[in-house]
Amino acid sequence: MPLRDGCRRQLQRARGLCLAAALCVLALALVSDASPTPVSLLGINYGRVGNNLPPPQAALPLLQGLGIARVRLYDPEPGVLRAFAKTGIELYVGVPDQCLAAVAEPAGATSWLKDSILRYLPDTKIVALTVGNEVLTGNDTALTRNLLPAMESLHGALAAANLDKQIAVTTAHNLGVLGTSYPPSAGAFRKDLLQYLCPILDFHAKTGSPFLVNAYPYFAYSDDPKGIHLDYALLEPSNPGVPDANTGLHYPNLLVAQVDAAYHAISAANSAAARVVEIRISETGWPSAGDANEKAATPESAARYNSNVMRLVAEWKGTPLKPNVPLRVYVFALFNENMKPGPASERNYGLFKPDSTPVYPLTYKPAHGDFTPGGNSTGGDNDYYDISAASREPTGFVCGKGMTLWVIASFLAAFAHSRVHMPVGGGHGRKLLWQEVLLPPSWLQPEVPRSSWGVMKSHAAPFFGSAMLGLFGTHINRTFDMEWEVLVDGYIGGLYFK
């Protein structure tokens, strides 16, 4: 006797739930035993304010040697963008300050995007536009007024080109936007900047783009060498760290304390954005030389700091306040730049001299093999992984969108981890129950709104990638955004639930 439609749907739902539960348990067990090798979240700033720098093609072997596949550029220089074509290197491309007035208008944004970005896609992998640099802490009030309109216009132009999901729009802030940064729990923005920062935070929350900070423990130490221990500023693991008496959290180094101060400032300024906005470090570094009064600028300290930054990122950890959000960091900088204005330290942040020789030896380097120019990067803002021979092996189970059993299992492990670390309702109310963790979102009504899934995705992505690398020991073919959307919409084993 044929089943009625309602019975069939209930049976399919039960089968799907059992499958989800089984796969989740399997995946969690596999992940816990796999000792996964995380993909690199390390990037580097490639500035070119010099008259003796090598051509951009010379940067590629240096990046390969460092295992870096993420680069931040300060402008859309055509020769540089062409040099990075078909390398798989992910680029943050700057919109120079002098362009902000033009791109603040929708027509200007569309024109700039066409001339400076679109012509290089898809060969050059551009994943974000950084609009201006440290605009709010400058003295140009016109730039300050144009910053958010420029961000909005560029995002609108990207949306019109169907690229808003591929290319984020953000801006990088000097940590001077904070009026208070110690202890981290007292972090607060300058009151005179709140009128600009609050709507910018709303923009980040709406579009899912990260909040970028240029964080330099070097400056904090230089300003107060007696009050801050050098090892704390250099991120030395042996340093005992500093507690935050207000929260009970322990800070092992100054960099994560600075990031958490920014998180607290976001929470104090815009509690809604605080639940969804991720902070990334767009610049950090330590100069290897300086003027006579810049005594902390030494090659020894620079080597220790940048080595420890690389180690910190490789540990795949977050901050004490956000332990499940691994730090994404862009080291400043690739080369020494001999034409930068200011004190001598400004011209000595590079890891390399213009002749491509190291300024100093690093005591820690990222694992090699994560990136090869000419291939695709591992991980990333678009979370793309190369395909491996192992992932091509048939498993006997393929879902309706062509994903293997292992992809679904790893997704569910990441999914479960993200769900148990986030309250329902995007941050309000109780935590999810374990039985609710296993349910696709279409079955959770009305407590988990659709808008909260972007946050869960960003939290789960690192665990997904680590799971896959741990299972196969190599890179896995997937586009995280696509597969995430497929799974949360209820495609499991070719069954679609509503």
C-alpha positions in Angstrom: 0.0 0.0 0.0 1.6 3.3 -1.0 2.5 5.8 1.7 0.6 9.0 2.0 2.6 12.1 1.3 2.6 13.2 4.9 3.8 9.8 6.1 6.5 9.8 3.4 7.7 13.2 4.5 7.8 12.0 8.1 9.8 8.9 7.2 12.2 11.0 5.1 12.6 13.4 8.0 13.3 10.5 10.4 15.8 9.0 8.0 17.5 12.3 7.5 17.7 12.9 11.3 19.2 9.5 11.9 21.7 10.0 9.1 22.6 13.4 10.5 23.1 12.0 14.0 25.2 9.1 12.8 27.4 11.2 10.6 27.8 13.8 13.3 29.0 11.2 15.8 31.3 9.7 13.2 32.7 13.0 12.2 33.3 14.2 15.8 35.0 11.0 16.6 37.2 11.2 13.5 38.0 14.9 14.2 39.0 14.3 17.8 41.5 11.6 16.8 42.8 13.1 13.6 45.1 15.8 15.0 44.3 18.0 12.0 46.7 20.3 10.4 45.0 23.7 10.1 45.2 25.7 6.9 47.2 28.9 7.2 45.3 32.1 8.2 48.5 34.1 7.8 48.8 37.0 5.4 51.2 39.8 4.6 51.1 43.4 3.6 52.8 44.2 0.3 53.6 47.9 0.3 55.6 49.5 -2.5 56.6 52.9 -1.3 60.2 52.5 -2.5 62.3 53.3 -5.5 64.5 50.2 -5.2 61.9 47.4 -4.9 62.0 44.3 -7.1 59.2 43.6 -9.6 56.0 42.0 -8.2 56.9 38.6 -9.8 59.8 38.5 -7.4 57.4 38.4 -4.4 56.0 35.0 -5.4 58.9 32.8 -4.3 59.2 34.8 -1.1 55.5 34.1 -0.3 55.9 30.5 -1.2 58.9 30.2 1.2 56.8 31.7 4.0 53.8 29.5 3.2 51.7 32.6 2.7 48.8 32.7 0.3 47.1 36.0 1.5 48.3 39.4 0.5 47.1 42.9 1.3 47.7 45.6 -1.3 47.2 49.3 -0.7 46.1 50.1 -4.3 45.0 48.3 -7.4 48.3 48.6 -9.3 47.7 46.9 -12.7 51.2 45.3 -12.8 50.8 43.8 -9.4 47.3 42.5 -10.0 48.5 40.9 -13.2 51.5 39.3 -11.5 49.2 37.5 -9.0 46.9 36.2 -11.7 46.4 32.4 -11.6 48.5 32.0 -8.5 45.6 31.3 -6.1 46.9 34.0 -3.8 44.0 35.8 -2.1 44.2 39.6 -2.3 42.8 42.4 -0.1 43.0 45.4 -2.5 43.0 48.9 -1.2 40.9 51.8 -2.4 43.3 54.7 -1.9 42.2 57.6 0.2 42.3 60.0 -2.8 39.6 57.9 -4.5 37.0 58.0 -1.6 35.2 61.1 -2.7 34.7 59.7 -6.2 33.6 56.2 -5.1 31.2 57.6 -2.5 28.9 58.2 -5.4 27.3 55.1 -6.9 28.3 56.0 -10.4 31.9 56.6 -9.3 32.0 53.3 -7.4 30.7 51.5 -10.5 33.3 53.2 -12.7 36.2 52.5 -10.3 35.2 48.9 -9.9 35.1 48.4 -13.6 38.5 50.0 -14.3 40.4 48.8 -11.2 38.9 45.4 -10.3 36.6 43.7 -12.7 39.1 43.5 -15.6 41.3 41.2 -13.5 38.7 38.7 -12.4 38.5 35.8 -12.2 42.2 35.1 -12.9 43.3 37.3 -10.0 41.7 36.2 -6.7 40.4 39.4 -5.1 38.5 38.6 -1.9 38.1 42.1 -0.3 38.3 45.8 -0.9 39.8 47.9 2.0 38.4 51.4 1.6 41.0 53.9 2.7 43.5 53.2 5.5 43.2 54.5 9.1 40.8 57.2 7.9 39.1 57.9 11.2 42.3 58.7 13.0 43.5 61.1 10.4 42.9 64.8 10.2 40.9 64.9 6.9 37.3 65.5 7.8 36.2 65.1 4.2 37.7 61.6 4.1 35.9 60.8 7.4 32.6 61.8 6.0 33.1 59.9 2.7 34.3 56.7 4.3 30.9 54.9 4.9 29.3 56.2 1.7 32.2 54.9 -0.2 31.9 51.5 1.4 28.2 51.4 0.8 28.5 52.5 -2.9 31.2 49.9 -3.6 29.2 47.2 -2.0 26.2 48.2 -4.1 28.3 48.1 -7.2 29.6 44.7 -6.3 26.0 43.5 -5.7 25.0 44.8 -9.1 27.8 42.7 -10.6 26.8 39.7 -8.5 30.1 39.8 -6.7 29.1 40.9 -3.2 29.3 37.4 -1.9 32.8 36.9 -3.4 34.4 40.3 -2.6 33.9 41.9 0.9 34.1 45.6 1.5 35.8 46.9 4.7 38.2 49.4 6.0 41.3 49.2 8.2 41.4 51.2 11.5 44.3 52.4 13.5 44.0 51.1 17.1 43.9 54.8 18.0 40.1 54.6 17.4 40.0 53.2 21.0 39.8 55.8 23.7 40.4 53.0 26.3 42.2 49.7 25.8 43.3 48.6 29.2 42.2 46.4 30.7 40.7 44.7 27.6 37.3 44.5 29.2 37.2 48.3 29.5 37.8 48.7 25.7 35.8 51.6 24.3 35.9 53.7 21.2 36.7 57.4 21.3 33.5 59.2 21.9 34.1 61.6 19.0 34.3 58.7 16.6 31.1 56.8 17.7 29.0 58.8 15.2 31.1 57.2 12.4 31.9 53.8 13.9 28.4 52.8 14.9 27.0 52.9 11.3 30.2 51.3 10.0 29.5 48.4 12.4 26.0 48.2 11.2 27.4 47.9 7.7 29.7 45.1 8.7 26.9 43.2 10.4 24.6 43.6 7.4 27.2 42.5 4.8 29.2 40.0 6.8 32.5 41.8 6.2 35.3 41.8 8.9 36.3 44.7 11.1 40.0 45.4 10.4 42.4 46.8 12.9 46.1 47.7 12.5 47.4 46.5 15.9 51.0 47.2 16.9 52.3 46.1 20.4 55.5 47.9 19.3 53.9 51.3 19.8 52.4 50.5 23.1 55.7 49.2 24.4 57.6 52.1 23.0 55.3 54.5 24.8 55.5 52.7 28.1 58.6 50.5 28.3 58.6 50.5 32.1 54.9 49.5 32.4 54.9 46.8 29.7 57.3 43.9 29.8 59.1 43.4 26.5 58.4 39.7 26.4 54.6 40.4 26.8 54.8 42.8 23.8 56.9 40.3 21.8 54.3 37.5 22.3 56.9 35.3 24.0 55.2 32.0 25.1 57.3 32.0 28.3 55.8 35.3 29.5 53.4 34.9 32.4 50.9 37.2 30.9 48.4 39.6 32.4 45.0 38.9 33.9 41.9 41.0 33.4 40.4 41.3 36.9 37.0 42.3 35.5 36.5 39.2 33.4 38.9 36.7 35.0 40.4 36.1 31.5 44.2 35.7 31.2 46.1 37.5 28.5 49.3 35.7 27.4 50.4 38.6 25.2 49.7 42.2 24.2 48.4 41.5 20.7 45.4 39.4 21.8 44.7 41.9 24.6 44.5 44.6 21.9 42.1 42.6 19.8 39.9 41.8 22.8 39.9 45.5 23.7 38.5 46.2 20.2 35.9 43.4 20.7 34.8 45.0 23.9 34.6 48.4 22.3 32.4 47.0 19.5 30.1 45.5 22.2 29.9 48.7 24.1 29.1 50.7 20.9 26.8 48.3 19.1 25.8 45.2 20.9 24.0 43.8 17.9 27.1 44.0 15.7 29.2 42.5 18.5 27.4 39.2 18.0 28.3 38.9 14.4 31.3 41.0 13.5 34.7 39.3 13.3 37.9 41.3 14.0 40.9 40.6 11.8 44.4 42.1 12.1 45.1 43.9 8.9 48.6 45.0 10.0 51.0 44.1 12.7 54.7 44.1 12.8 57.9 45.2 14.5 60.6 47.4 13.0 64.2 46.1 12.7 65.8 49.5 12.9 65.0 53.0 13.8 66.2 56.4 14.9 68.5 56.8 18.0 65.4 57.3 20.2 63.6 54.2 18.8 65.5 51.8 21.0 63.0 48.9 20.7 63.5 48.8 17.0 66.1 46.0 16.6 66.4 43.0 14.3 66.4 40.7 17.3 63.1 42.0 18.6 61.6 42.1 15.1 62.6 38.5 14.5 61.1 37.4 17.8 57.9 39.3 17.3 57.1 38.2 13.7 58.1 34.6 14.5 55.7 34.6 17.4 52.9 36.1 15.3 53.4 33.2 12.8 53.4 30.7 15.6 50.3 32.2 17.2 48.4 32.1 13.9 49.5 28.5 13.2 48.1 27.4 16.6 44.6 28.1 15.2 43.5 29.8 18.4 41.4 32.8 19.0 41.7 35.4 21.8 40.7 34.8 25.4 37.3 36.5 24.7 36.8 34.7 21.4 38.6 31.4 21.7 36.6 29.8 18.9 37.4 32.5 16.3 41.0 31.8 15.1 43.1 34.9 14.5 43.5 36.0 10.9 46.6 38.2 10.7 48.4 40.2 8.0 52.1 40.8 8.9 53.5 44.2 8.1 55.4 44.0 5.7 57.0 42.0 2.9 59.8 44.5 2.0 61.5 47.5 3.6 60.3 50.6 1.9 62.9 53.3 1.6 60.6 56.1 0.6 58.1 56.0 3.5 57.9 59.2 5.4 58.3 59.5 9.2 60.9 58.1 11.6 63.5 55.6 10.4 61.4 52.7 11.9 58.7 53.3 9.2 61.2 52.3 6.5 62.3 49.1 8.3 59.3 46.9 8.9 60.0 44.5 6.1 60.9 40.8 6.4 63.0 41.2 3.2 65.4 43.7 1.8 64.8 45.0 -1.7 67.3 42.4 -3.0 64.9 39.7 -1.6 67.3 38.6 1.1 65.9 38.3 4.6 66.4 41.2 7.0 66.8 38.7 9.8 66.3 35.0 10.3 62.9 33.9 11.6 62.9 31.4 14.4 59.5 30.1 13.3 58.1 29.6 9.8 54.7 28.3 8.7 54.7 24.7 7.5 55.6 24.5 3.8 53.3 22.8 1.3 50.2 24.9 2.1 50.6 27.0 -1.0 52.2 26.7 -4.4 52.1 29.6 -6.8 50.1 28.6 -9.8 47.7 26.5 -7.7 44.8 27.4 -5.4 45.3 28.6 -1.9 44.4 26.6 1.1 41.6 28.0 3.2 40.7 31.6 2.7 37.9 34.0 2.8 36.1 32.0 0.2 37.3 28.8 1.8 38.4 27.0 -1.3 40.5 23.8 -1.1 42.4 22.0 -3.8 41.0 18.6 -4.7 43.0 15.5 -3.5 43.2 12.0 -4.9 41.7 10.7 -1.6 38.6 12.9 -2.0 38.0 11.5 -5.5 37.6 8.0 -4.1 33.9 6.8 -4.2 32.4 6.3 -0.8 29.2 4.6 -1.8 27.2 7.6 -0.8 26.9 10.9 -2.7 24.3 13.5 -1.8 22.2 15.4 -4.3 24.8 18.1 -4.9 27.7 15.7 -5.4 29.3 15.9 -2.0 30.9 12.8 -0.5 30.0 11.2 2.8 33.1 12.7 4.3 32.2 16.2 3.3 28.8 15.9 5.0 30.3 14.3 8.1 32.9 17.0 8.5 30.2 19.6 7.9 28.1 18.2 10.6 31.0 18.2 13.1 31.7 21.8 12.3 28.0 22.5 12.4 27.5 20.9 15.8 30.5 22.7 17.3 29.2 26.1 16.1 25.7 25.4 17.3 26.7 24.5 20.9 28.8 27.6 21.2 26.0 30.0 20.2 22.8 30.8 21.9 19.5 30.6 19.9 18.1 33.7 18.4 21.4 35.1 17.3 22.6 35.7 20.9 19.5 36.0 23.0 18.1 33.4 25.4 19.1 29.8 26.1 21.7 27.6 24.5 20.6 24.9 22.0 19.9 21.4 23.2 22.0 18.6 21.7 19.0 17.1 19.9 18.4 20.6 18.3 22.0 20.8 17.2 21.4 17.9 14.8 18.5 19.5 13.0 18.8 21.6 9.8 17.6 25.1 10.3 14.4 24.7 8.3 13.2 22.6 11.2 14.1 25.1 13.9 11.2 27.6 14.0 11.1 30.3 15.0 14.0 30.5 17.4 17.0 30.5 15.0 16.6 33.2 12.4 18.2 32.8 9.0 20.3 35.9 9.5 22.3 34.1 12.3 23.6 31.5 9.9 26.3 33.7 8.5 27.9 33.9 11.9 27.7 30.1 12.5 29.3 29.6 9.1 32.2 31.8 10.0 32.7 30.0 13.3 32.4 26.6 11.7 34.6 27.1 8.7 37.9 26.6 10.4 36.7 23.4 12.1 35.4 22.1 8.8 38.7 22.7 7.1 40.7 21.2 9.9 38.5 18.1 9.9 39.0 17.6 6.2 42.7 18.1 6.4 42.9 15.7 9.3 40.9 13.0 7.6 42.8 13.1 4.3 46.1 14.7 5.1 45.8 16.9 2.1 43.5 19.6 0.6 39.9 18.9 -0.1 37.8 20.1 -3.0 35.0 22.2 -1.8 33.5 25.7 -1.9 32.4 26.2 1.7 29.7 28.8 1.0 28.0 26.7 -1.6 28.1 23.4 0.4 27.0 25.2 3.6 24.0 26.7 1.9 23.1 23.3 0.3 23.3 21.6 3.7 21.5 24.1 5.8 18.7 24.2 3.2 18.1 20.5 3.9 19.8 18.6 1.1 21.1 15.4 2.7 21.5 12.2 0.7 19.5 13.7 -2.1 16.5 14.3 0.1 15.0 17.7 0.5 13.1 18.5 3.7 10.7 21.3 4.3 
